[in-house]
Amino acid sequence: MKLTMKLAGTGLITLALAGCFDGSSSSGGGDRPDPAVDFSTFVKAEIANTDDTREAVQINDKEFSFNDQNNEQAFDDLFIQ
């Protein structure tokens, strides 16, 4: 009886753990978000791109990093000539 209970318990734990995984790998899927994009670099590149026929940049799925958040002069080179 004890062996049956141990096997049943092991089976339940195995099923519970199997439900935690959907079988997809996180290393090669297309669902991964883009790596973090430096906000200052992104803004400077967009301002530098003055082509009248450029396409809109999709930013909904981008994760921005704010590496210059304490740098008050981060955008000075855009406006001072």
Secondary structure as GFF3:
##gff-version 3
##sequence-region A 1 81
A	DSSP	alpha_helix	2	18	.	.	.	ID=ss1
A	DSSP	beta_strand	37	38	.	.	.	ID=ss2
A	DSSP	alpha_helix	39	48	.	.	.	ID=ss3
A	DSSP	beta_strand	64	65	.	.	.	ID=ss4
A	DSSP	alpha_helix	76	79	.	.	.	ID=ss5
###
